[in-house]
Amino acid sequence: MSEKKTFERLPKNVVPKNYSLRLQPDLKAFTFAGNEVVTIEVTEATNKIVMNCLDIVISMASYTAADKSLTPTITYNKEEETTTLTFPEALSVGTGDLTLEFTGELNNKMKGFYRSKYKAPNGEERYLACTQFEATDARRAFPCWDEPAVKATFEITLVAPKDRIALSNMQVTEKKPCEKDADLVEVKYGKTPIMSTYLLAFIVGEFDYVEATSSDGVLVRVYTPLGKKEQGDFALEVAVKTLPFYKDYFDIAYPLPKIDLIAIPDFAAGAMENWGLVTYRETALLVDPKNSSASAKQWVALVVGHELAHQWFGNLVTMEWWTHLWLNEGFASWIEYLCVDFCFKDYDIWTQFVTSDYTRALELDALKNSHPIEVAVGHPSEVDEIFDLISYSKGASVIRMLHDYIGDEDFKNGMNHYLSKHQYKNTFTEDLWESLGKASGKPVNDVMSTWTKQMGFPVIKVTAEQKGNNRELTLTQRKFCADGSAGGDSLWMVPISISTSADPNKAAVKIMLDKPSTTVTIENVSADQWIKLNPGTVGFYRTQYTPEMLDLLLPSIKDQSLPPRDRLGLINDMFALAKAGEVSTVEVLRLIDAYKNETNYTVWNDICSTLGSLSALLLHTDYHDNLKAFGRNLLSPIADKLGWEAAEGEGHLDSLLRSMVLLRLGRFSHTDTVSKAKVKFNDHTCGKETIPADLRGSVYHSVLAHADEETFKAVLKFFREQELHEEKERIMRALGAVKEPALIKQVLDFSLSDEVRSQDTVFVLTGVVGSKDGLEMAWKFLQEKWDVLHRRYEGGFLLSRLVKNCTEGFATEDKAKEVETFFAAHSAPAAERTIQHHWKTYA
């Protein structure tokens, strides 16, 4: 593994106060020219100014203060991503202006100031210019102090072709023809509030837009590709509802005059919360009224909610350094659900949170090489490793637990105190705990430190004894490890709630378990009544019951008097305990049997994903066919009940359930499902009958999983005819379902072809790992193409995702050594934690 780089932050003897920045991108030559005047404050006499700068050439530099002008010599340090300006004499304490002229490249790496390819309505290929600066790529667009805590104001001017739209964080204040070239315009924007460099954005391209004004007077625009205006309507509706919701929740007005949401064709992440100009992947913003699925709409609602939350939490108040990134992301990943729940009650989104974030975080955090939520970050090349499920999903889960522990009212008051006190400044995690502790009078810092500063979580073992009309419980906590090993002597402060069959929705007792073991008495519980820990599945822990206690719960699962989140939490805990060897698989199967009448989408989603992970484990054994038969048997009754056609007046969750069940049955080779899927696909592609958007993904998967060369060619032909990126993505995500090695090879080659945007390569390539041949071939392909892939994604989180997906399915000692050996010879700092995570455990 590579040596950890020693890293020093920029010197504090010179700080920027305001940047006046002018940029002129050239959309033909893929370069840009820029000049900036930075008003700086020299706090300590020095003859050097050190700032961040990468892939930029400075052609002129001067410093002016008190009628004196100095010209420096310029040196660059590519490794440190800095430039040093050395002046002939020391700059005296006080303010002055640093003037720089420079040029750079409009790169194709989806970071910094970059280019993105799109097709004009006439079919011509064109390029737009856009930005992605988080974490450390503003330095690729202009020399700057590119650290979150070095905040300043910015006055931006863009020079762009007059037939293009030019956008930045603030509203346009002036637009005039360019003196030197009549085909260009000069666009000036309002001065920004005090902000961090990573939140700046500039875009020059061709777009349509829809607009509305929110009830609190903010102009909201959603920018779409040309001719696709109607695809922005849904996101606009969400944004217009969301801004006032956050304003009321935080009790602080949105601080800018406008907000733009814009879809970028090539975009590495899902979206980026640039202040006032939020950028999105097309699939995270655009909804086609005729061709978008229910799950696609839901995804857009969540991502819009997430990015708009950052306008306050992250942008107005920013983490002091990347070590505290988890707070930014964990918080936004929690509140996006609060916001979607407010906008769309019928999504039952908090139940979905349990499978999409909570249980995924539990799975990852039980591994030996998980990491604490809060990780000390030094060199910026480590930052991208932290953008993982622990910072997002475990972060969101512990904030949800904290919100439940202190209550909504105190939480809101604490948030207002935090945002008001620190606005336009930077904070550490402890600052939030202090505000929430003040508002609630509870030991928030003590409790939360046990969850953020140590990795992992506890399993709570419960035993019960009936004493007359009361039930006495003994609760014991210990660290839960996925491999069943002893977890050492970690201790957590665990807020524990306990419910009973008298009122399944409400906690009968709440306690704080802050020692290894305790007893608690629940009054008025008769011998035949059940008791359950963690109602609502809010506490970030697993629960292990005695078989007798579980028996009492079975009838309430069967008749569904136990709420969905509790049914879900029970089965998820049992599977995890069985995988760790803590309970017998027989007990799990007995529990699964109680879910035969299950109707809730999210509960089924959890059961299906557990079957999926079992399937990945059994891939290497002779039992795989038995598991498929078990899956067919389990899912057939609900599939029969739902059928292929949507019933009149059915809800959002029924659509999600139908598409998921049919997808799984296709994977389990259910004959009827596969043959129906083939018929539907043929009718769809020849224009006879359109498949409803919700079912397309399931149909494509079933067809491809049983495809020969001819069918595969037909699917690719169909792919090439699609315009909507969501549709293209649906097909690309299904391609890897093919089983024949010759077809798997074609999918792998296709992933790196010009037909696949580099943002999408990763899921096309790793789509094949669900079969034994596919897993082996993807790993070989990754090694063969490492140089290409590493160059393309270097320093980005897509690289670590690629490594994780191509290797985590292996289950032998030999493979572990092979993976280790390869990465010992091929350094990849951005994927290092991923490699540790999955491989040091076994090797």
Secondary structure, 3 states (H helix, E strand, C coil): CCCCCCCCCCCCCEEEEEEEEEEEEECCCCEEEEEEEEEEEECCCEEEEEEECCCEEEEEEEEEECCEEECCEEEEECCCCEEEEEEEEEECCEEEEEEEEEEEECECCCCEEEEEEEECCCCCEEEEEEEECCCCCHHHCCCECCCCCCCEEEEEEEEEECCCEEEECCCEEEEEECCCCCCEEEEEECCCCCECHHHCCEEEECCEEEEEECCCCCEEEEEECCCCHHHHHHHHHHHHHHHHHHHHHHCCCCCCCEEEEEEECCCCCCEECCCCEEEEEHHHCCCCCCCCCHHHHHHHHHHHHHHHHHCCECCCEEECCHHHHHHHHHHHHHHHHHHHHHHCHHHCHHHHHHHHHHHHHHHHHCCCCCCCCCCCCCCHHHHHHHCCHHHHHHHHHHHHHHHHHHCHHHHHHHHHHHHHHHCCEEECHHHHHHHHHHHHCCCHHHHHHHHHCCCCCEEEEEEEEEECCEEEEEEEEEECCCCCCCCCCCCCCEEEEEEECCECCCCCEEEEECCCEEEEEECCCCCCCCEEECCCCCCCCEEECCHHHHHHHHHHHHCCCCCHHHHHHHHHHHHHHHHCCCCCHHHHHHHHHCCCCCCCHHHHHHHHHHHHHHHHHHCCCCCHHHHHHHHHHHHHHHHHHHCCCCCCCCCHHHHHHHHHHHHHHHHCCCHHHHHHHHHHHHHHHCCCCCCCHHHHHHHHHHHHHCCCHHHHHHHHHHHHCCCCHHHHHHHHHHHCCCCCHHHHHHHHHHHCCCCCCHHHHHHHHHHHHHCHHHHHHHHHHHHHCHHHHHHHHCCCHHHHHHHHHHHCCCCCHHHHHHHHHHHHHCCCHHHHHHHHHHHHCCC
